[in-house]
Amino acid sequence: MGSAFVKKINDLDEEAFQALYGRWDPLEPAQVAELFRAPSVRWWIAGGRAARAGAPDRHHEDIDVAVRIDDLDGLRKDLSDWHLWEANSGTLRPLLPGDHLTGGCEQLWARRNAQHPWQLDLVLDRSGEDEWVFKRDARIRVPWERALYTVNGIQYLRPEIALLHKAHLDRPKDKADLAAARLDPDARDWLAETLDQLGYRTWADLARTSAGCTPKETSLVRDEEVAAPAACPIREATADSHGLSRTTTH
């Protein structure tokens, strides 16, 4: 799709977006866990919900559930009674049984059927089996046991990694997520240094000075149970938006 079309879609407010593409009523993380209670694939919560794990929450237009693209066949089996649609370059296309994924597609929307709202924004991660790899720069790699952690039995992408996906977007809500994030000193240092390496100097400075902080033992370097967090539109799939028209960030 042309850039003019993409801009028009990105400029829609949430109400106009849902009027055009259909209503969203995203599942909560616990509902996702119930849906995948006997999963055949690894899955995790990403995006704004992951960035704010352990911090005061905010409104989220959707829920971003990430899976490795190599596990797509297993995902389709797990969601065989759901309708999956490719969300790609500003368009929606049903992924019918037996169809292959369109080249370059990195995002699926899911709903029960056309009489139901959209409930899942599925991000297809191209990382390998052993480590998470940043899609924008393959030099940035983290072993899976350090990239994910568990909150009440649900795997989340670590906040520092979720925030890394948001730096190039630099929207008000992304900066708010950075300011609110609960990061221990090691995690904050890793994020700031990685942002510097990628050229996001302003975000690196913000990461160093943002107020949120947690005890050192819940950092990126550990994978353990932690306390649950306190209780848009076709925008880039940052794992925090419906992301049809922009390139996905995972």
C-alpha positions in Angstrom: 0.0 0.0 0.0 1.1 3.5 -0.7 2.4 5.9 1.9 -0.6 8.2 1.6 -2.9 5.3 2.4 -0.7 4.3 5.4 -0.8 7.9 6.7 -4.6 8.1 6.5 -4.9 4.9 8.5 -2.4 5.9 11.1 -4.2 9.2 11.5 -7.5 7.5 12.5 -8.5 7.8 16.1 -9.5 4.6 17.9 -13.2 5.1 17.3 -12.8 5.7 13.6 -10.4 2.8 13.3 -12.8 0.3 14.9 -15.7 1.6 12.8 -13.7 0.8 9.7 -12.0 -2.5 10.7 -14.3 -3.9 13.3 -14.6 -3.7 17.1 -11.8 -4.8 19.4 -12.5 -6.5 22.8 -9.0 -7.9 23.7 -8.6 -10.8 26.0 -6.8 -10.3 29.3 -3.5 -12.1 29.9 -5.3 -14.7 32.2 -7.8 -15.4 29.5 -5.0 -15.9 27.0 -3.4 -18.4 29.4 -6.7 -20.2 29.6 -7.0 -20.3 25.8 -3.5 -21.8 25.5 -3.8 -24.0 28.6 -2.5 -27.0 26.5 -0.3 -25.2 24.0 1.8 -26.8 21.3 3.9 -23.6 20.9 5.8 -21.2 23.1 3.9 -17.9 23.5 4.4 -14.8 25.6 2.9 -11.4 26.2 4.7 -8.5 24.6 4.2 -4.8 23.9 2.8 -2.3 26.3 1.6 -4.9 28.8 5.1 -6.4 28.9 6.7 -2.9 29.2 4.5 -2.1 32.2 4.8 -5.4 34.0 5.0 -4.6 37.7 4.2 -0.9 37.1 0.9 1.0 37.2 -1.2 -0.2 34.2 -2.8 1.9 31.5 -5.5 1.3 28.9 -4.5 -1.0 26.1 -6.4 -1.2 22.8 -5.4 -4.8 22.2 -3.3 -7.6 23.6 -0.1 -8.6 21.8 0.7 -12.3 22.0 3.9 -13.3 20.4 4.9 -16.7 19.0 7.9 -17.8 16.9 6.9 -17.8 13.2 8.4 -21.3 13.0 5.6 -22.4 15.3 2.9 -21.0 13.0 1.5 -24.5 12.1 1.2 -25.4 15.8 -0.5 -22.0 16.5 -3.0 -22.6 13.8 -3.9 -26.0 15.3 -4.3 -24.5 18.7 -6.6 -21.8 17.3 -8.4 -24.1 14.8 -11.8 -22.8 15.9 -10.8 -19.2 15.5 -10.7 -17.1 12.4 -7.1 -15.8 11.7 -6.5 -12.8 9.4 -3.3 -11.5 8.1 -2.8 -7.9 9.1 -0.2 -6.7 6.6 0.5 -3.3 5.0 -2.8 -1.8 5.8 -4.9 -4.7 4.7 -6.7 -7.6 6.2 -6.8 -11.0 4.5 -8.2 -14.3 5.9 -5.7 -17.0 6.5 -7.9 -19.9 5.4 -7.1 -23.5 6.3 -4.5 -24.8 3.9 -3.4 -21.4 2.8 0.3 -20.3 3.2 1.2 -17.1 5.0 1.8 -14.2 2.6 5.5 -13.4 2.4 6.6 -10.6 4.8 3.5 -10.9 7.0 4.4 -10.8 10.6 1.1 -10.2 12.3 -2.3 -12.0 12.6 -5.6 -10.8 14.1 -7.9 -13.4 15.6 -11.6 -13.5 16.4 -14.2 -16.3 16.8 -16.0 -15.2 13.6 -17.4 -12.1 11.9 -20.1 -11.7 14.6 -17.5 -11.4 17.3 -14.9 -8.7 18.0 -11.2 -9.0 17.4 -9.6 -10.4 20.5 -5.9 -11.3 19.8 -3.1 -9.5 18.0 -0.6 -12.3 17.2 2.9 -11.2 16.5 5.0 -13.6 14.5 8.6 -13.4 15.9 11.4 -14.5 13.6 13.9 -15.3 16.4 15.5 -18.7 16.5 14.9 -21.6 18.9 17.7 -20.7 21.3 17.7 -16.9 21.6 15.6 -13.8 21.1 16.9 -11.7 18.2 16.0 -8.0 17.7 14.4 -7.8 14.3 15.8 -4.3 13.6 19.4 -5.3 14.4 20.5 -9.0 14.6 23.5 -8.0 16.8 21.1 -7.6 19.7 20.5 -11.2 21.0 19.3 -12.5 24.4 18.9 -16.2 25.3 15.3 -17.1 25.7 15.7 -18.0 29.4 16.7 -14.3 30.0 14.4 -12.7 27.5 11.2 -14.0 29.1 10.0 -14.2 32.7 6.9 -15.4 34.4 4.2 -13.5 36.2 1.5 -15.6 37.8 2.2 -18.5 35.5 2.2 -16.3 32.3 5.3 -15.6 30.3 6.1 -12.0 29.4 8.8 -10.4 27.4 11.0 -8.5 29.8 10.2 -4.8 30.2 13.6 -3.7 29.0 13.2 -5.7 25.8 9.6 -4.6 25.2 10.7 -1.0 25.6 13.5 -1.5 23.0 10.8 -2.2 20.4 9.1 1.2 21.2 12.1 3.5 20.8 11.7 4.2 17.0 8.0 4.9 17.4 8.6 7.6 20.1 4.9 8.2 20.7 3.6 9.8 23.9 2.3 6.4 25.2 5.7 4.8 24.4 7.5 7.5 26.5 4.9 7.1 29.2 5.7 3.3 29.2 9.4 4.0 29.5 8.8 6.5 32.4 6.6 4.0 34.2 8.6 0.9 33.7 9.9 -1.0 36.7 13.5 -1.7 35.8 16.3 -2.8 38.2 19.7 -1.1 37.7 21.1 -3.9 35.5 18.1 -3.9 33.2 18.1 -0.1 33.0 21.9 -0.2 32.1 21.3 -2.9 29.4 18.4 -0.9 27.9 20.3 2.4 27.9 23.5 0.9 26.4 21.5 -1.0 23.7 19.6 2.1 22.8 22.9 4.0 22.5 24.2 1.2 20.3 21.2 1.5 18.0 21.5 5.3 17.8 18.4 6.2 20.0 20.3 8.7 22.1 17.3 10.6 23.4 15.7 7.4 24.6 18.9 6.2 26.1 19.1 9.3 28.2 15.5 8.9 29.2 16.1 5.3 30.1 18.9 6.4 32.4 16.9 9.0 34.2 13.4 7.5 34.3 12.1 7.0 37.8 10.8 3.4 37.8 13.1 1.0 39.6 12.9 -2.5 41.1 15.3 -4.6 43.3 18.2 -5.9 41.4 17.2 -9.6 41.6 14.3 -9.2 39.1 16.5 -8.0 36.3 17.0 -9.3 32.8 19.7 -11.7 34.0 17.1 -13.8 35.9 14.0 -15.8 35.0 11.8 -16.2 38.0 8.3 -15.7 39.3 7.6 -12.1 40.1 4.5 -10.3 41.5 1.8 -9.4 39.0 1.6 -5.9 37.7 -0.5 -3.4 39.6 -3.6 -3.0 39.0 -4.5 1.7 17.9 -5.4 1.9 15.4 -3.6 0.1 12.5 -0.4 1.2 14.0 2.9 -0.5 14.1 2.6 -3.8 15.8 4.7 -2.8 18.7 2.8 -5.3 20.7 0.8 -2.5 21.8 -1.3 -1.6 18.9 -3.3 -3.2 16.1 -0.5 -2.5 13.7 -1.9 -3.1 10.3 -0.2 -0.5 8.3 3.3 -0.2 9.8 6.0 -2.7 9.9 5.8 -4.9 12.9 8.5 -4.4 15.6 8.9 -7.9 16.9 
